[in-house]
């Protein structure tokens, strides 16, 4: 066992895992299709916003954004800035159609709007993307963090354990269990990230000292020249909106949570709330792993 991890730390981790599973199952709704897949369409904007934040900020996002910021600077924040504008657009024009149509999934909507071929095609690429890209990356990076804390553990068993844990309450309780677990995890994620960033800035002497150290060069520049290898300016205009429209407007993991809203307005406010939270990810996710020395 790593010397920096105490038995108290282990007890807290285990208690948190048990608590999340208990809370998710306690708040399950699975007596009908509407309750199982859409949580009974009874969620308010705060629950939806927190669930969206947790669903979109996985362990792969935390490590990926922080790591890329460490390497190339704030330009990676353009992904989140672009997401804010896309979320506003989708909440105004896409979301009312989704909620009022009474659909359970995005492939179902495409099948109604176009034909059965589009439904099957999008279902296939959604399954492949969610299993091999989203879930796979999230499980691997989560296991990687635990591997850093406990070097002797087998990552494969950690991945299996995390998958089983999430599957227990999701399969049994449906969307309502997933949303309630997301809500608690979002609070812990935001609070923990704020504290970690606070300690990091305090260690170097505050935000002013941070700006003084890195104001020269491109590390703090969001807009980069066309020759930049990370996020050139034309990539911001042409590529990032396409990615954001898929993730926030067509990704089943995201859209299904909004479909659980009790009304269009509740869904819109929840969507806009997660956009509001995304603005602050620059300060709580992307500034804390830089090598200050």
N, C-alpha and C positions, 0 to 999 in steps of 0.2 A: 504493500500500500504506500502511496506517495506520502512523504512526511508532512506535506502542507495540508493534507486532508485529514480532519479528525473524525472520530466516531460521531461527534455531534453533527458534523456536516452530512455524514452518511444518513443519520437518523432524520435530518430535515429533508433530504432528497426523497427518502422512502416515504415519509409522512406526506410530502407534497404529492407524490405519485398516487398514493392510496386516496388522498383527499380529492384529487381531480377525478379519478374514476368514480368514487362514491358520489360526488356532486353531480357528475354527468348522468349517472344512472338514476339518481334520485329525481332528476328533472326531466326524465325521458317522457316522450309522447309517442306511442306506437300503436294506438288502438284503431287507427284507420290509415289509409294511404296519405290523406292530407296531413295528418299529424306526423307520420313517419318521415315523409319526404320534404314537407314544408313547415314542420313544427306547428301545424295547426293555423298557420298564417296569423300568428298572435304576437309577433315580436315588435318591440318599440325601437326607436332610432338608436338609443344608446347601446342596447344589446347588439343590434346589427352592426353598428360602427366598430365596437370592440371586437366582435367576432371576425369582421372583415380584416381588421388590423392584424389579429393573430394569425388568420389564415394566409395573409399575404406576406407576413414577416416570419419566415421559418428560420431554422438554424442555418440553412444554406445562405439565406439572405444576410443574416447577421455576420457570418464569417466572410461571405463574398464581398459585401459592401465595405466592411471594415478592412479586409485584406487589400482590395483594389484601391481604397483611399490611401492606405499605407504605401502602395507602390506608385500610384500616379496622381493622387490628389483629389480635389473636390469634384472633378468632372463627372465622376460616377453618380453624383447627386442629381444629374440631369434626368436620370431614369425616374426619380421620384417627383421632380418638378414637372416633367412631362405628364406623369400620371395624374397630377392634380387637375390639369386642364382637361384631360380625357375624362376623368371622373365627373367633372362638372357637365361636360357635353352629354355623356351617357345618362346622367341623372335627369337631364332635361328632355332628351329625345328618345332614348332607347327604353329606359326603365318603365315608363307608363305602359308601353306595349307588352313588355314581359309580364308585369304584374296583372294587368287586366285580362290577359289571354288565358290565365289559369293553368299555365304549363307547369310541369315538374322539372323539365330539363331543357337545355338549349337545343340538343338534337331534336327534341319533340317540337320545339318552335320552328326549326328549319324544315321539318317534315310537313308541318301545316302550311308554312309560307311558300315552300317550293314543291318538293316531292320526296318520296320515300328514299330515293337514292342519296339525296343530300343528308338526310337523317342518318342513314347507315354509315356514310363516309365520315361525317363529323363525329359520330359515336366512336368509330374505330380510331381516328387520330387522337381523340380526347383520351381514350383508354391508354393508348400507347404513351402519350405525353405525360399523363398523370402518374402512371406506374413507373416508367423508366426515367423520366426527367424530374418531375416535381417531388413525388414521394421518395424516389430513389436517392435524390440529392439531399433531401431533408433528413432521411434516416441515416445516411452516411455521415453527414456533417455533425448530426447530433451524437452519433457514436464516436466520432473523432474527438469531440469535446470531452466526452467521458473517458476516452483513451488517454487524453492528456492528464486527466485527474487521477486515473487508475491505470498505470501503464501495463499492468499484468493481465487485464481483462481481455477476452476475445471479442473483437469488434463484431464478428458475425452473430454471436449470441446476443450482443447488445442491440443490434439491428432487429433481430427476430423479436426480442423482448419488447422493444418500443412499438414495433408493428402490431404485436399481439395486444399490448395495452391499449393502443388507440382503436384497434379493431373491436375490442370487447364492448366499449361503450357506444361506438358508432354503429355497429351492426345491431346491437340489442336496442339501443335507444333512439336511433335515427338522427335526423338533423337537430332536433332539440337538444339531445345530449352533446352533440358536437359543438353547438353554439354556446351552451353553458360552460363547457370546458374551455372554449376559446375565450370567453369573457373573463374567466379567472386568470388564464394565462396572459391575456393582454395587460391586465392590471399589474401582474408580477413583472412582465417584460418591460413595461414603461417605467415602473418605479425602480426596478433594478438598473435599467439603463441610465436613468437620471442620476442615481446615486453614483454609479461607476464613472460617468462623465464628470460629475461634480468633484470626485476625488482626483480624477486625472488633471482637470484644470487647476485644482488647488495645489497639486504637486508641482506644477511649473510656474505658478504665480498668477493665474487668472487668464481671462480672454485676451487682455491687452498684451501680455507676454507672448501668448500664442500667435497673435497677429504679427508682432514684431519679429518673431523667429521665421515666419513663413510668408511674409508679404512679398518678398522678392521671388522671381521665377514664376512658374505656372502652377505650383501646387495648390494655390487657393483660387485659381481661375476656373469658372464654370464654362465659359465659351473659349474653345480652343481653335487654333488655325486648322485649315484643311489638311495639313500634313501631320497633324497629331495622330498618334497610333492608338490612343485610348478612345476618345469621343470627339472626332472632328465635327466642326459646326454643321456640315451638311448631313452628317449622320443624325444629329439631333433633330433636324427638320424632316428628314425622309424616313429614317428607320425606327426611331423611338416611338413615334405615334402609332405605327403599325403594331409593334409589340404591345403597347399599352392598350390599344383597342381590343386586341385578342384577350389579354389577361383580365381586363376589367369589364369587358362587354360580352365575352363569349366563353370564358373559362367557367366550367360548371361549378368548381369549388367556390368561386367568388359569387357568381350570379345566384346560385341556389340559396345562399344566405340572405340575399336581398329579397328573393321571392317569398321569404317567410314573413315579410313585413305585414302588419295589419292593414296598412293602406299605402297608397302611392306616396303620400307626403312623408310617412314614417320611413319608407325605403329611401326616399330622396335625402332626407336629413341624415339618415345613417350613412349613406354613401358620402355625403359632403363632410360628415364628421371624420371619416377615415382620411379624406383628403386633407383636412385640417391637421390631423395627427402626422401625416406624411411630411408636412412642412418642417417639423421639428426633428425628423430623423437625421438631418445634417448634424445636429448638435449632440444627439444622444447615441448615435450609432457610428458616425464616420470620423469623429475627432479623437477617439479614445485610445487607438492602438498605434498612433504615430510614435516613432522613436524620437522622443524629445531631446535626447542627448546627441 
